[in-house]
């Protein structure tokens, strides 16, 4: 998840986000994905992400900023911080990811 302010930044710079009519539309999709995982028996939580930190991570790890990269970043963020803010999140972008 991201704040409305971060969503506005993402929508202005990432093509994937332009397909959502509003922040509420995007938020509903994220919650729907979470519910789908939970119904499948997969633990899934929503964590708040900072768009600027995400962009820095993309730059340092060589990913194009898009929704798939955002999902990878969320895994990275959670794996290395337990979902807590970390000023050094972009410092270690090279690690194993499940996909």
DRENTOR-383198 format. One record per residue: x, y, z of N, C-alpha, C, CB in turn; residue in three letters. Coordinates in pm, 1 decimal. Glycine has a CB too. Layout:
DRENTOR-383198
<site n_X="X" n_Y="Y" n_Z="Z" ca_X="X" ca_Y="Y" ca_Z="Z" c_X="X" c_Y="Y" c_Z="Z" cb_X="X" cb_Y="Y" cb_Z="Z" code="ala"/>
...
This chain:
DRENTOR-383198
<site n_X="85.3" n_Y="-117.4" n_Z="0.0" ca_X="0.0" ca_Y="0.0" ca_Z="0.0" c_X="89.6" c_Y="123.4" c_Z="0.0" cb_X="-96.9" cb_Y="0.0" cb_Z="122.7" code="unk"/>
<site n_X="32.0" n_Y="233.5" n_Z="-35.3" ca_X="99.0" ca_Y="361.5" ca_Z="-24.4" c_X="-4.5" c_Y="466.6" c_Z="11.3" cb_X="173.0" cb_Y="397.8" cb_Z="-155.6" code="unk"/>
<site n_X="46.4" n_Y="574.0" n_Z="62.2" ca_X="-41.6" ca_Y="685.7" ca_Z="95.5" c_X="-95.4" c_Y="747.3" c_Z="-33.6" cb_X="33.4" cb_Y="792.4" cb_Z="180.7" code="unk"/>
<site n_X="-197.3" n_Y="828.7" n_Z="-19.8" ca_X="-251.9" ca_Y="899.9" ca_Z="-135.5" c_X="-143.1" c_Y="984.0" c_Z="-201.8" cb_X="-370.8" cb_Y="989.3" cb_Z="-93.4" code="unk"/>
<site n_X="-62.2" n_Y="1051.4" n_Z="-123.2" ca_X="45.5" ca_Y="1135.0" ca_Z="-177.4" c_X="143.1" c_Y="1050.1" c_Z="-259.4" cb_X="120.7" cb_Y="1207.7" cb_Z="-63.1" code="unk"/>
<site n_X="181.1" n_Y="933.6" n_Z="-208.5" ca_X="270.6" ca_Y="844.4" ca_Z="-282.5" c_X="203.8" c_Y="789.7" c_Z="-407.7" cb_X="316.2" cb_Y="729.1" cb_Z="-193.6" code="unk"/>
<site n_X="74.6" n_Y="760.7" n_Z="-400.3" ca_X="1.5" ca_Y="712.8" ca_Z="-517.5" c_X="1.2" c_Y="818.7" c_Z="-627.2" cb_X="-142.7" cb_Y="674.9" cb_Z="-479.7" code="unk"/>
<site n_X="-20.2" n_Y="944.3" n_Z="-589.8" ca_X="-19.6" ca_Y="1053.4" ca_Z="-688.1" c_X="115.9" c_Y="1060.6" c_Z="-757.7" cb_X="-52.5" cb_Y="1188.9" cb_Z="-620.1" code="unk"/>
<site n_X="224.7" n_Y="1048.0" n_Z="-681.2" ca_X="359.1" ca_Y="1046.2" ca_Z="-740.5" c_X="375.2" c_Y="926.7" c_Z="-835.1" cb_X="467.1" cb_Y="1041.2" cb_Z="-629.7" code="unk"/>
<site n_X="331.6" n_Y="810.7" n_Z="-790.9" ca_X="343.5" ca_Y="690.2" ca_Z="-873.8" c_X="262.4" c_Y="705.8" c_Z="-1001.7" cb_X="296.8" cb_Y="565.3" cb_Z="-795.7" code="unk"/>
<site n_X="142.6" n_Y="756.4" n_Z="-990.7" ca_X="54.7" ca_Y="771.3" ca_Z="-1106.8" c_X="112.2" c_Y="869.3" c_Z="-1208.0" cb_X="-83.8" cb_Y="817.4" cb_Z="-1062.7" code="unk"/>
<site n_X="184.8" n_Y="968.6" n_Z="-1159.0" ca_X="243.5" ca_Y="1068.7" ca_Z="-1247.7" c_X="367.9" c_Y="1016.2" c_Z="-1320.0" cb_X="278.8" cb_Y="1193.7" cb_Z="-1168.5" code="unk"/>
<site n_X="429.2" n_Y="909.2" n_Z="-1268.8" ca_X="556.7" ca_Y="865.6" ca_Z="-1326.1" c_X="560.0" c_Y="720.0" c_Z="-1371.9" cb_X="664.2" cb_Y="886.6" cb_Z="-1226.5" code="unk"/>
<site n_X="460.9" n_Y="639.9" n_Z="-1336.9" ca_X="460.6" ca_Y="498.4" ca_Z="-1374.2" c_X="333.8" c_Y="467.3" c_Z="-1453.1" cb_X="470.6" cb_Y="407.4" cb_Z="-1248.3" code="unk"/>
<site n_X="353.3" n_Y="422.3" n_Z="-1576.2" ca_X="240.5" ca_Y="398.8" ca_Z="-1665.5" c_X="137.7" c_Y="301.3" c_Z="-1608.6" cb_X="290.5" cb_Y="347.1" cb_Z="-1797.0" code="unk"/>
<site n_X="182.7" n_Y="197.1" n_Z="-1539.4" ca_X="90.0" ca_Y="97.7" ca_Z="-1482.5" c_X="-18.3" c_Y="162.5" c_Z="-1395.6" cb_X="167.6" cb_Y="-4.8" cb_Z="-1399.4" code="unk"/>
<site n_X="15.6" n_Y="269.9" n_Z="-1329.5" ca_X="-77.2" ca_Y="331.6" ca_Z="-1234.8" c_X="-182.4" c_Y="418.8" c_Z="-1302.6" cb_X="-0.6" cb_Y="414.2" cb_Z="-1135.1" code="unk"/>
<site n_X="-162.9" n_Y="452.9" n_Z="-1429.1" ca_X="-259.1" ca_Y="540.1" ca_Z="-1497.4" c_X="-389.9" c_Y="467.5" c_Z="-1527.1" cb_X="-199.0" cb_Y="593.6" cb_Z="-1627.2" code="unk"/>
<site n_X="-389.9" n_Y="335.8" n_Z="-1520.0" ca_X="-514.0" ca_Y="262.1" ca_Z="-1548.4" c_X="-615.4" c_Y="269.5" c_Z="-1433.9" cb_X="-481.7" cb_Y="116.8" cb_Z="-1577.5" code="unk"/>
<site n_X="-572.5" n_Y="319.9" n_Z="-1319.5" ca_X="-664.3" ca_Y="333.4" ca_Z="-1206.0" c_X="-726.7" c_Y="472.1" c_Z="-1207.8" cb_X="-590.9" cb_Y="308.3" cb_Z="-1071.3" code="unk"/>
<site n_X="-857.6" n_Y="474.7" n_Z="-1198.9" ca_X="-928.0" ca_Y="601.9" ca_Z="-1201.9" c_X="-905.3" c_Y="687.4" c_Z="-1078.6" cb_X="-1073.2" cb_Y="577.7" cb_Z="-1218.4" code="unk"/>
<site n_X="-871.4" n_Y="620.4" n_Z="-968.3" ca_X="-852.8" ca_Y="694.0" ca_Z="-843.3" c_X="-768.8" c_Y="610.6" c_Z="-747.1" cb_X="-989.5" cb_Y="730.2" cb_Z="-779.3" code="unk"/>
<site n_X="-728.3" n_Y="675.2" n_Z="-639.9" ca_X="-656.5" ca_Y="606.0" ca_Z="-533.2" c_X="-743.2" c_Y="494.3" c_Z="-476.4" cb_X="-615.3" cb_Y="704.9" cb_Z="-421.6" code="unk"/>
<site n_X="-871.6" n_Y="521.0" n_Z="-459.1" ca_X="-962.6" ca_Y="418.6" ca_Z="-405.6" c_X="-967.0" c_Y="295.6" c_Z="-495.2" cb_X="-1103.7" cb_Y="475.9" cb_Z="-389.5" code="unk"/>
<site n_X="-966.7" n_Y="316.1" n_Z="-629.5" ca_X="-965.2" ca_Y="202.6" ca_Z="-722.7" c_X="-840.1" c_Y="117.3" c_Z="-702.3" cb_X="-972.1" cb_Y="252.3" cb_Z="-868.6" code="unk"/>
<site n_X="-725.2" n_Y="184.5" n_Z="-691.8" ca_X="-599.0" ca_Y="112.5" ca_Z="-673.5" c_X="-598.4" c_Y="39.1" c_Z="-539.2" cb_X="-479.1" cb_Y="210.0" cb_Z="-682.0" code="unk"/>
<site n_X="-644.8" n_Y="107.3" n_Z="-436.1" ca_X="-648.4" ca_Y="47.4" ca_Z="-301.8" c_X="-741.1" c_Y="-74.4" c_Z="-300.7" cb_X="-695.3" cb_Y="151.7" cb_Z="-196.3" code="unk"/>
<site n_X="-855.8" n_Y="-63.6" n_Z="-366.7" ca_X="-947.8" ca_Y="-177.7" ca_Z="-375.1" c_X="-882.4" c_Y="-297.3" c_Z="-442.9" cb_X="-1074.7" cb_Y="-138.2" cb_Z="-450.7" code="unk"/>
<site n_X="-804.1" n_Y="-272.1" n_Z="-548.8" ca_X="-735.8" ca_Y="-381.8" ca_Z="-617.2" c_X="-636.1" c_Y="-449.1" c_Z="-523.9" cb_X="-664.5" cb_Y="-330.8" cb_Z="-743.5" code="unk"/>
<site n_X="-560.2" n_Y="-370.6" n_Z="-449.3" ca_X="-460.8" ca_Y="-427.5" ca_Z="-357.7" c_X="-528.6" c_Y="-511.8" c_Z="-250.7" cb_X="-377.1" cb_Y="-316.1" cb_Z="-292.1" code="unk"/>
<site n_X="-638.6" n_Y="-462.6" n_Z="-198.7" ca_X="-711.5" ca_Y="-538.5" ca_Z="-96.3" c_X="-771.0" c_Y="-665.4" c_Z="-155.2" cb_X="-822.5" cb_Y="-452.6" cb_Z="-33.9" code="unk"/>
<site n_X="-816.8" n_Y="-659.2" n_Z="-281.0" ca_X="-869.5" ca_Y="-777.4" ca_Z="-348.9" c_X="-763.1" c_Y="-883.7" c_Z="-368.3" cb_X="-928.2" cb_Y="-739.1" cb_Z="-482.8" code="unk"/>
<site n_X="-642.9" n_Y="-840.6" n_Z="-404.3" ca_X="-531.4" ca_Y="-934.5" ca_Z="-419.2" c_X="-502.7" c_Y="-1001.8" c_Z="-285.7" cb_X="-404.7" cb_Y="-862.3" cb_Z="-471.9" code="unk"/>
<site n_X="-502.5" n_Y="-923.5" n_Z="-179.5" ca_X="-477.0" ca_Y="-979.2" ca_Z="-46.2" c_X="-583.2" c_Y="-1082.7" c_Z="-10.4" cb_X="-473.8" cb_Y="-867.1" cb_Z="60.0" code="unk"/>
<site n_X="-709.0" n_Y="-1050.8" n_Z="-33.0" ca_X="-817.3" ca_Y="-1143.4" ca_Z="-1.1" c_X="-802.3" c_Y="-1272.8" c_Z="-82.3" cb_X="-954.9" cb_Y="-1077.5" cb_Z="-28.8" code="unk"/>
<site n_X="-765.4" n_Y="-1259.2" n_Z="-210.2" ca_X="-744.0" ca_Y="-1377.8" ca_Z="-293.4" c_X="-637.2" c_Y="-1468.8" c_Z="-236.6" cb_X="-706.2" cb_Y="-1337.2" cb_Z="-433.9" code="unk"/>
<site n_X="-526.1" n_Y="-1409.4" n_Z="-194.2" ca_X="-420.1" ca_Y="-1489.8" ca_Z="-132.6" c_X="-468.3" c_Y="-1555.7" c_Z="-3.8" cb_X="-297.1" cb_Y="-1403.1" cb_Z="-103.9" code="unk"/>
<site n_X="-536.5" n_Y="-1479.2" n_Z="79.4" ca_X="-584.4" ca_Y="-1533.9" ca_Z="206.7" c_X="-681.2" c_Y="-1649.4" c_Z="183.4" cb_X="-652.4" cb_Y="-1424.3" cb_Z="290.2" code="unk"/>
<site n_X="-769.2" n_Y="-1635.9" n_Z="84.2" ca_X="-865.0" ca_Y="-1742.4" ca_Z="53.9" c_X="-795.2" c_Y="-1866.8" c_Z="-0.2" cb_X="-968.7" cb_Y="-1693.1" cb_Z="-46.7" code="unk"/>
<site n_X="-676.5" n_Y="-1848.0" n_Z="-56.6" ca_X="-597.8" ca_Y="-1960.1" ca_Z="-107.8" c_X="-511.2" c_Y="-2023.7" c_Z="0.1" cb_X="-510.5" cb_Y="-1914.1" cb_Z="-222.7" code="unk"/>
<site n_X="-517.9" n_Y="-1968.9" n_Z="121.1" ca_X="-439.9" ca_Y="-2022.9" ca_Z="230.6" c_X="-300.8" c_Y="-1963.7" c_Z="243.2" cb_X="-429.1" cb_Y="-2168.5" cb_Z="215.3" code="unk"/>
<site n_X="-274.1" n_Y="-1856.2" n_Z="170.6" ca_X="-143.4" ca_Y="-1791.6" ca_Z="175.6" c_X="-152.2" c_Y="-1671.6" c_Z="268.9" cb_X="-95.8" cb_Y="-1748.6" cb_Z="33.2" code="unk"/>
<site n_X="-59.8" n_Y="-1662.5" n_Z="362.7" ca_X="-55.9" ca_Y="-1544.6" ca_Z="449.5" c_X="-19.4" c_Y="-1423.4" c_Z="365.0" cb_X="46.0" cb_Y="-1563.4" cb_Z="566.8" code="unk"/>
<site n_X="-97.8" n_Y="-1320.3" n_Z="375.5" ca_X="-71.4" ca_Y="-1197.6" ca_Z="298.8" c_X="-109.3" c_Y="-1078.3" c_Z="384.4" cb_X="-150.5" cb_Y="-1196.3" cb_Z="163.4" code="unk"/>
<site n_X="-19.9" n_Y="-982.3" n_Z="389.6" ca_X="-48.3" ca_Y="-859.4" ca_Z="462.3" c_X="-21.5" c_Y="-741.3" c_Z="370.1" cb_X="37.2" cb_Y="-849.5" cb_Z="592.1" code="unk"/>
<site n_X="-84.2" n_Y="-631.5" n_Z="401.1" ca_X="-57.9" ca_Y="-507.2" ca_Z="329.3" c_X="34.4" c_Y="-422.5" c_Z="414.8" cb_X="-190.3" cb_Y="-430.6" cb_Z="296.2" code="unk"/>
<site n_X="141.4" n_Y="-373.0" n_Z="354.6" ca_X="233.9" ca_Y="-286.5" ca_Z="427.5" c_X="244.7" c_Y="-154.5" c_Z="353.6" cb_X="373.8" cb_Y="-353.2" cb_Z="443.1" code="unk"/>
<site n_X="268.0" n_Y="-48.4" n_Z="428.4" ca_X="282.8" ca_Y="83.9" ca_Z="368.1" c_X="422.9" c_Y="100.3" c_Z="312.2" cb_X="252.6" cb_Y="194.5" cb_Z="470.6" code="unk"/>
<site n_X="429.9" n_Y="144.2" n_Z="187.4" ca_X="556.9" ca_Y="164.1" ca_Z="119.7" c_X="574.2" c_Y="310.0" c_Z="80.9" cb_X="566.6" cb_Y="74.6" cb_Z="-3.8" code="unk"/>
<site n_X="698.2" n_Y="353.8" n_Z="80.4" ca_X="730.4" ca_Y="490.2" ca_Z="39.5" c_X="771.8" c_Y="489.9" c_Z="-107.2" cb_X="843.0" cb_Y="550.3" cb_Z="128.6" code="unk"/>
<site n_X="708.7" n_Y="573.9" n_Z="-188.3" ca_X="735.1" ca_Y="574.6" ca_Z="-331.5" c_X="878.0" c_Y="616.0" c_Z="-364.0" cb_X="638.4" cb_Y="667.0" cb_Z="-401.2" code="unk"/>
<site n_X="931.3" n_Y="714.2" n_Z="-295.2" ca_X="1068.1" ca_Y="759.1" ca_Z="-322.2" c_X="1167.3" c_Y="646.7" c_Z="-291.4" cb_X="1101.8" cb_Y="885.6" cb_Z="-238.4" code="unk"/>
<site n_X="1148.6" n_Y="576.8" n_Z="-180.2" ca_X="1235.8" ca_Y="463.6" ca_Z="-147.7" c_X="1222.5" c_Y="354.2" c_Z="-254.1" cb_X="1201.5" cb_Y="406.9" cb_Z="-7.3" code="unk"/>
<site n_X="1101.5" n_Y="331.1" n_Z="-302.4" ca_X="1079.5" ca_Y="232.9" ca_Z="-409.1" c_X="1155.9" c_Y="272.1" c_Z="-535.0" cb_X="929.2" cb_Y="219.6" cb_Z="-440.4" code="unk"/>
<site n_X="1147.9" n_Y="398.0" n_Z="-575.5" ca_X="1219.6" ca_Y="444.1" ca_Z="-695.1" c_X="1370.5" c_Y="428.9" c_Z="-677.3" cb_X="1184.7" cb_Y="591.1" cb_Z="-725.8" code="unk"/>
<site n_X="1421.8" n_Y="461.9" n_Z="-558.8" ca_X="1565.5" ca_Y="444.8" ca_Z="-532.2" c_X="1604.4" c_Y="297.6" c_Z="-542.6" cb_X="1602.2" cb_Y="499.9" cb_Z="-392.1" code="unk"/>
<site n_X="1521.3" n_Y="211.4" n_Z="-486.5" ca_X="1547.5" ca_Y="68.2" ca_Z="-492.7" c_X="1548.6" c_Y="20.1" c_Z="-637.6" cb_X="1442.7" cb_Y="-9.2" cb_Z="-411.4" code="unk"/>
<site n_X="1452.8" n_Y="65.7" n_Z="-718.4" ca_X="1449.5" ca_Y="27.2" ca_Z="-859.5" c_X="1578.2" c_Y="69.2" c_Z="-929.8" cb_X="1327.8" cb_Y="89.8" cb_Z="-929.6" code="unk"/>
<site n_X="1621.1" n_Y="191.6" n_Z="-905.2" ca_X="1743.4" ca_Y="241.7" ca_Z="-967.6" c_X="1863.9" c_Y="158.8" c_Z="-926.7" cb_X="1765.9" cb_Y="387.9" cb_Z="-930.9" code="unk"/>
<site n_X="1876.5" n_Y="131.1" n_Z="-798.2" ca_X="1994.1" ca_Y="58.9" ca_Z="-749.2" c_X="1991.3" c_Y="-89.2" c_Z="-785.0" cb_X="2005.0" cb_Y="74.2" cb_Z="-599.4" code="unk"/>
<site n_X="1873.4" n_Y="-145.1" n_Z="-811.9" ca_X="1864.9" ca_Y="-287.5" ca_Z="-841.1" c_X="1842.3" c_Y="-317.4" c_Z="-988.6" cb_X="1754.8" cb_Y="-348.8" cb_Z="-760.6" code="unk"/>
<site n_X="1823.8" n_Y="-213.3" n_Z="-1068.8" ca_X="1809.1" ca_Y="-232.1" ca_Z="-1213.0" c_X="1670.4" c_Y="-270.3" c_Z="-1259.5" cb_X="1902.8" cb_Y="-334.6" cb_Z="-1257.9" code="unk"/>
<site n_X="1569.5" n_Y="-250.4" n_Z="-1176.8" ca_X="1432.5" ca_Y="-279.3" ca_Z="-1217.2" c_X="1366.2" c_Y="-155.2" c_Z="-1274.1" cb_X="1351.7" cb_Y="-332.9" cb_Z="-1099.2" code="unk"/>
<site n_X="1283.6" n_Y="-175.1" n_Z="-1376.5" ca_X="1201.1" ca_Y="-65.8" ca_Z="-1426.2" c_X="1086.0" c_Y="-47.9" c_Z="-1326.9" cb_X="1148.0" cb_Y="-94.5" cb_Z="-1572.9" code="unk"/>
<site n_X="1058.3" n_Y="75.1" n_Z="-1284.5" ca_X="947.3" ca_Y="95.6" ca_Z="-1190.7" c_X="812.6" c_Y="62.2" c_Z="-1255.8" cb_X="946.7" cb_Y="241.2" cb_Z="-1139.9" code="unk"/>
<site n_X="748.1" n_Y="-40.4" n_Z="-1204.5" ca_X="614.4" ca_Y="-79.0" ca_Z="-1249.3" c_X="549.6" c_Y="-158.1" c_Z="-1135.7" cb_X="619.6" cb_Y="-163.5" cb_Z="-1383.1" code="unk"/>
<site n_X="428.4" n_Y="-206.4" n_Z="-1160.6" ca_X="359.1" ca_Y="-276.8" ca_Z="-1051.6" c_X="427.5" c_Y="-407.2" c_Z="-1012.2" cb_X="216.1" cb_Y="-305.7" cb_Z="-1091.8" code="unk"/>
<site n_X="484.6" n_Y="-478.0" n_Z="-1107.2" ca_X="555.1" ca_Y="-601.7" ca_Z="-1073.1" c_X="676.5" c_Y="-570.0" c_Z="-985.9" cb_X="598.6" cb_Y="-677.5" cb_Z="-1201.5" code="unk"/>
<site n_X="749.4" n_Y="-465.0" n_Z="-1021.0" ca_X="864.4" ca_Y="-425.5" ca_Z="-939.1" c_X="818.5" c_Y="-382.1" c_Z="-800.2" cb_X="943.2" cb_Y="-311.7" cb_Z="-1007.2" code="unk"/>
<site n_X="702.5" n_Y="-317.5" n_Z="-791.9" ca_X="650.8" ca_Y="-276.3" ca_Z="-661.6" c_X="624.3" c_Y="-398.9" c_Z="-573.5" cb_X="521.4" cb_Y="-193.2" cb_Z="-678.4" code="unk"/>
<site n_X="571.6" n_Y="-506.0" n_Z="-633.4" ca_X="548.9" ca_Y="-630.1" ca_Z="-557.6" c_X="682.3" c_Y="-688.3" c_Z="-510.2" cb_X="472.4" cb_Y="-734.4" cb_Z="-644.3" code="unk"/>
<site n_X="783.5" n_Y="-687.8" n_Z="-596.6" ca_X="916.3" ca_Y="-736.4" ca_Z="-557.0" c_X="972.9" c_Y="-650.4" c_Z="-444.2" cb_X="1012.9" cb_Y="-736.3" cb_Z="-678.1" code="unk"/>
<site n_X="956.1" n_Y="-519.5" n_Z="-457.1" ca_X="1005.0" ca_Y="-427.7" ca_Z="-353.9" c_X="935.7" c_Y="-453.8" c_Z="-220.7" cb_X="983.4" cb_Y="-281.8" cb_Z="-396.9" code="unk"/>
<site n_X="806.4" n_Y="-480.4" n_Z="-224.4" ca_X="732.8" ca_Y="-508.5" ca_Z="-100.3" c_X="791.1" c_Y="-631.1" c_Z="-30.6" cb_X="582.2" cb_Y="-530.2" cb_Z="-129.6" code="unk"/>
<site n_X="825.6" n_Y="-734.1" n_Z="-109.1" ca_X="888.4" ca_Y="-853.5" ca_Z="-51.2" c_X="1023.2" c_Y="-817.0" c_Z="9.2" cb_X="905.6" cb_Y="-964.5" cb_Z="-158.0" code="unk"/>
<site n_X="1102.7" n_Y="-742.7" n_Z="-67.1" ca_X="1233.4" ca_Y="-696.9" ca_Z="-19.2" c_X="1217.7" c_Y="-617.1" c_Z="110.0" cb_X="1304.0" cb_Y="-611.4" cb_Z="-126.7" code="unk"/>
<site n_X="1127.7" n_Y="-522.2" n_Z="108.7" ca_X="1104.4" ca_Y="-435.1" ca_Z="224.2" c_X="1066.9" c_Y="-517.0" c_Z="346.6" cb_X="994.3" cb_Y="-332.8" cb_Z="193.4" code="unk"/>
<site n_X="970.8" n_Y="-608.3" n_Z="328.9" ca_X="926.1" ca_Y="-689.0" ca_Z="441.9" c_X="1035.8" c_Y="-783.1" c_Z="490.1" cb_X="802.1" cb_Y="-768.7" cb_Z="403.9" code="unk"/>
<site n_X="1107.1" n_Y="-843.6" n_Z="396.2" ca_X="1212.2" ca_Y="-939.1" ca_Z="432.6" c_X="1321.6" c_Y="-873.6" c_Z="516.1" cb_X="1273.2" cb_Y="-1000.8" cb_Z="307.0" code="unk"/>
<site n_X="1358.2" n_Y="-751.1" n_Z="481.1" ca_X="1470.1" ca_Y="-686.8" ca_Z="548.4" c_X="1430.7" c_Y="-593.9" c_Z="662.5" cb_X="1548.5" cb_Y="-610.6" cb_Z="449.5" code="unk"/>
<site n_X="1303.6" n_Y="-561.7" n_Z="674.9" ca_X="1263.9" ca_Y="-469.7" ca_Z="781.8" c_X="1150.0" c_Y="-523.9" c_Z="866.5" cb_X="1223.9" cb_Y="-336.7" cb_Z="723.3" code="unk"/>
<site n_X="1089.4" n_Y="-633.1" n_Z="826.7" ca_X="972.9" ca_Y="-682.9" ca_Z="897.5" c_X="854.2" c_Y="-588.6" c_Z="882.7" cb_X="1005.4" cb_Y="-703.2" cb_Z="1044.2" code="unk"/>
<site n_X="858.9" n_Y="-504.3" n_Z="779.2" ca_X="750.5" ca_Y="-409.5" ca_Z="753.3" c_X="768.8" c_Y="-276.2" c_Z="821.5" cb_X="621.2" cb_Y="-468.1" cb_Z="796.0" code="unk"/>
<site n_X="881.0" n_Y="-259.4" n_Z="892.1" ca_X="907.1" ca_Y="-133.6" ca_Z="962.3" c_X="991.8" c_Y="-41.7" c_Z="873.7" cb_X="978.7" cb_Y="-159.9" cb_Z="1098.3" code="unk"/>
<site n_X="971.6" n_Y="89.2" n_Z="882.4" ca_X="1051.8" ca_Y="182.2" ca_Z="802.3" c_X="1200.8" c_Y="163.4" c_Z="828.7" cb_X="1011.1" cb_Y="327.1" cb_Z="831.9" code="unk"/>
<site n_X="1278.1" n_Y="175.6" n_Z="723.0" ca_X="1423.0" ca_Y="159.0" ca_Z="731.4" c_X="1488.6" c_Y="257.9" c_Z="636.9" cb_X="1465.6" cb_Y="13.0" cb_Z="697.3" code="unk"/>
<site n_X="1570.3" n_Y="348.8" n_Z="690.8" ca_X="1635.5" ca_Y="450.0" ca_Z="608.5" c_X="1732.8" c_Y="389.8" c_Z="508.8" cb_X="1707.6" cb_Y="548.8" cb_Z="696.0" code="unk"/>
<site n_X="1776.8" n_Y="266.8" n_Z="530.9" ca_X="1878.4" ca_Y="205.4" ca_Z="446.6" c_X="1819.1" c_Y="99.5" c_Z="353.2" cb_X="1986.6" cb_Y="143.4" cb_Z="533.2" code="unk"/>
<site n_X="1689.4" n_Y="108.8" n_Z="322.6" ca_X="1621.5" ca_Y="3.9" ca_Z="247.2" c_X="1678.0" c_Y="-15.1" c_Z="107.2" cb_X="1475.2" cb_Y="34.7" cb_Z="238.2" code="unk"/>
<site n_X="1726.5" n_Y="90.6" n_Z="44.2" ca_X="1778.1" ca_Y="78.1" ca_Z="-92.3" c_X="1922.5" c_Y="31.3" c_Z="-95.7" cb_X="1766.4" cb_Y="210.1" cb_Z="-164.4" code="unk"/>
<site n_X="1985.8" n_Y="17.0" n_Z="18.0" ca_X="2128.6" ca_Y="-13.2" ca_Z="22.7" c_X="2161.0" c_Y="-156.9" c_Z="-16.5" cb_X="2181.4" cb_Y="13.9" cb_Z="160.4" code="unk"/>
<site n_X="2067.8" n_Y="-250.5" n_Z="0.0" ca_X="2097.0" ca_Y="-390.0" ca_Z="-29.0" c_X="1991.1" c_Y="-449.4" c_Z="-121.9" cb_X="2105.3" cb_Y="-470.9" cb_Z="101.2" code="unk"/>
<site n_X="1989.2" n_Y="-405.4" n_Z="-247.9" ca_X="1883.4" ca_Y="-452.3" ca_Z="-338.1" c_X="1907.8" c_Y="-591.0" c_Z="-396.3" cb_X="1867.1" cb_Y="-355.3" cb_Z="-450.1" code="unk"/>
<site n_X="2026.7" n_Y="-646.7" n_Z="-382.8" ca_X="2060.0" ca_Y="-773.1" ca_Z="-447.7" c_X="2045.2" c_Y="-889.3" c_Z="-350.9" cb_X="2202.2" cb_Y="-768.9" cb_Z="-503.4" code="unk"/>
<site n_X="1940.1" n_Y="-963.6" n_Z="-369.2" ca_X="1910.1" ca_Y="-1076.7" ca_Z="-283.3" c_X="1816.3" c_Y="-1169.3" c_Z="-358.0" cb_X="1848.1" cb_Y="-1030.8" cb_Z="-148.6" code="unk"/>
<site n_X="1794.8" n_Y="-1287.1" n_Z="-304.5" ca_X="1703.1" ca_Y="-1381.2" ca_Z="-367.2" c_X="1559.4" c_Y="-1338.6" c_Z="-345.9" cb_X="1724.8" cb_Y="-1521.6" cb_Z="-312.7" code="unk"/>
<site n_X="1482.2" n_Y="-1347.5" n_Z="-451.8" ca_X="1340.1" ca_Y="-1320.9" ca_Z="-443.7" c_X="1266.8" c_Y="-1444.6" c_Z="-495.1" cb_X="1301.1" cb_Y="-1192.7" cb_Z="-525.1" code="unk"/>
<site n_X="1144.5" n_Y="-1466.3" n_Z="-451.7" ca_X="1074.4" ca_Y="-1587.8" ca_Z="-490.7" c_X="1033.5" c_Y="-1591.5" c_Z="-637.4" cb_X="953.6" cb_Y="-1604.2" cb_Z="-406.1" code="unk"/>
<site n_X="1045.4" n_Y="-1481.6" n_Z="-710.6" ca_X="1011.5" ca_Y="-1482.7" ca_Z="-854.4" c_X="1093.2" c_Y="-1382.2" c_Z="-927.6" cb_X="863.4" cb_Y="-1454.7" cb_Z="-877.2" code="unk"/>
